[in-house]
Amino acid sequence: MGSVVSAAQDMTPDAPFLRDIFQASPIGIALENLDGQPLFVNPAFCAFLGFTEEELQNKHCVDFSPAEDAEKDWAFFQQLRAGLIDHYEMEKRYFRRDGSLVWGNLCISLVNASPSPLVLAMVQDITEKKAAELALQESEERFRLVANKAPVMIWMTGLNKEPTYFNQLWLDFTGMSEADLKTQSATTVHPEDYPGCYEAYCRAFDQRQTFRRDLRMRRNDGQYRWILDIGVPRFHKDGSFAGYIGSCIDVTDQKIAEDAMSEMTGKLIEVQEQERARIARELHDDINQRLAMLGFGLDHLKNNPSDIENQVRELRKQTTELSNDVETLSHDLHAGNLQYLGVVAGIESWCREFGKRQAAQIDYKHNVQSSLPSEIGLCLFRVLQEALNNAVKHSGVKRVEVRLHDEQGEIHLIVRDLGKGFNAQAERRGKGLGLTSMRERVRLVNGNITIDSKPKSGTTVHVRVPLDLERTSERKAV
């Protein structure tokens, strides 16, 4: 210990005071020679390694460390001895006397002392800190493993609002590396959406609130896709704010379906309004006019009673025709015959009435053994109405075939004419509300409808509807 005291006397006029500070320090302190052998160690250093002061004086500094850590430490120590550096700091592991490993933060400084320089080593026990770091690292690794397998894009941001993590699906979607995304993620958002989305994010971030936003994001193929982005604040165990974590889901197909449904709803409303307008015209231009004519006839009968027999006969004829037309209009609006007669017979009755009214031949044949649910029957009836009205108006022929049969769990309705026909592909791309209405009705009962027509080759409408309404097969509209 004499050399240590001598060195201390060179460093300060009060060597005992310096020694007392070393002895009381909670940090491990050792004075070593340039060969790395301890000349003095304080109690904290001894407690850290589990050796006595006497035992440590016979040890070399590299004796306490695993080979890998000792090699790094000794390389720095050699630079210190050569005068290339005058201090260094590193985190390293130490073997305790019982063989267990502890972590220490080592600070080495060169001390100018007489007769030769000494090395001052200070070691702070950071075992708990490293254990916490390793636990956090393992937790983050487990999180990354799970997040990279997740079917959604996951992101995280830190306290400065900047992104700190993107999972593998993000990298696959954007075609960018995680490092590029951390600095260039804003470039993937559609320019029209970015300002509003970023403002909403900052507002939620400052208020520590959950947010939901829809935005368009550029995929790796350059196509913009609709994304639902949901973010929630993260907090540490002590309640302190840690940033945000969020998920992104591609909802483009859902958006397209919603837009299509919205457009379809608009078309159906337009169909309904057109039908109401047609009924209003028939009531006003036909029924109302004929009722007015009956009124004139009754006035004429009152003023000319001599010809009462002929006038009453004519008025009765007009009243009967008017009654029949009102009944027909009622049947077109409300398929009462389907309820009273059943689907098959009700359709047959309506075809007969329609043919008589339109002076057309409706060749109706059926072979149905199954009992048809009312919703399927109503769907087939409305499609038949639209198809027959179209055939009579546009085909140029007065004969139409109607076939109704069941086969392999499906009900089939076929309406065929040999008239003018039309370009089915062009009609499908157009805005024809009648065909749209038929397709939507069939879709609602999980059915399938095909319309086969070519100019001068006639038209065939073929509807297939599964008899089991509980089937979960995808709805189609061809």
DADAWO-V862011 format. One record per pair of residues at least 6 apart in sequence whose ideal C-beta (glycine too) atoms are under 6 Angstrom apart, sorted by the first residue. I is the first residue (numbers start at 0). GAP is how many residues later the second one is. Records with the same first field share a line. If there is no record, write none. Layout:
# DADAWO-V862011
I=GAP ; GAP
This chain:
# DADAWO-V862011
3=27 ; 35 ; 36
4=10
6=106 ; 111
7=7 ; 10
8=6
9=103 ; 104
11=6
21=7 ; 20
22=19
24=17 ; 19
25=18
26=17 ; 95 ; 97
27=16 ; 17 ; 20 ; 95
28=13 ; 16 ; 93
29=8 ; 11 ; 15 ; 91
30=8 ; 9 ; 87
31=6 ; 87 ; 89
32=6
33=47
35=24 ; 25 ; 41
36=23
37=18 ; 19
40=12 ; 15
45=7
47=77
48=47
49=46 ; 47
50=46
61=8 ; 12
63=30 ; 31
64=29
65=27
68=23 ; 24
75=12
78=6
79=30
85=24
86=22
87=20
88=18
89=16
90=14
91=14
92=8 ; 10
93=8 ; 10
95=6
101=25
102=23 ; 24 ; 27
103=19
104=19 ; 21
105=17
106=15
107=13
108=11
109=7
110=7 ; 9
146=7 ; 20
147=19 ; 20
151=95 ; 97
152=16 ; 17 ; 95
153=13 ; 93
154=8 ; 11 ; 91
155=8 ; 9 ; 89
156=6 ; 86 ; 87
157=6 ; 85
158=84
160=44
162=19 ; 22
165=12 ; 15
172=46
173=14 ; 46
174=45
187=29 ; 30
188=26 ; 28
189=26 ; 34
192=22 ; 23
196=16 ; 18
199=11 ; 13
203=7
207=25
209=22
210=20
211=18
212=16
213=14
214=12
215=8 ; 10
216=8 ; 10
217=6
218=6
224=25 ; 27
225=25 ; 26 ; 29
226=21
227=21 ; 23
228=19
229=16 ; 17
230=13 ; 15
232=11
233=8 ; 9 ; 11
234=6 ; 7
235=6
263=176
266=166 ; 169
269=163
270=162 ; 166
289=32
293=24
296=18
300=10
334=46
336=9 ; 12
337=8 ; 39
342=29 ; 34
343=22 ; 24
347=16
350=11 ; 13 ; 51
353=34
354=7
357=34
359=32 ; 38
360=38
361=38
362=38
363=38
364=38
365=38
366=38
367=36 ; 38
369=36 ; 97
375=69 ; 89
378=62 ; 66
379=33
381=59
382=55 ; 80
385=48 ; 52
386=28 ; 74
390=9 ; 26
394=22 ; 24 ; 25
395=23 ; 24
396=20 ; 22
399=17
400=15
401=13
402=11
403=9
404=7
408=58
409=54 ; 56
410=54 ; 56
411=52
412=50
413=48
414=46
415=44
416=41 ; 42
417=40
418=39
420=32 ; 33 ; 34 ; 35 ; 36 ; 37 ; 38
421=31
423=27 ; 29
438=10 ; 38
441=7 ; 21
442=32 ; 34
444=20
445=20 ; 29
446=17 ; 18
447=16 ; 28
448=14
449=12 ; 28
450=10
451=8
452=6
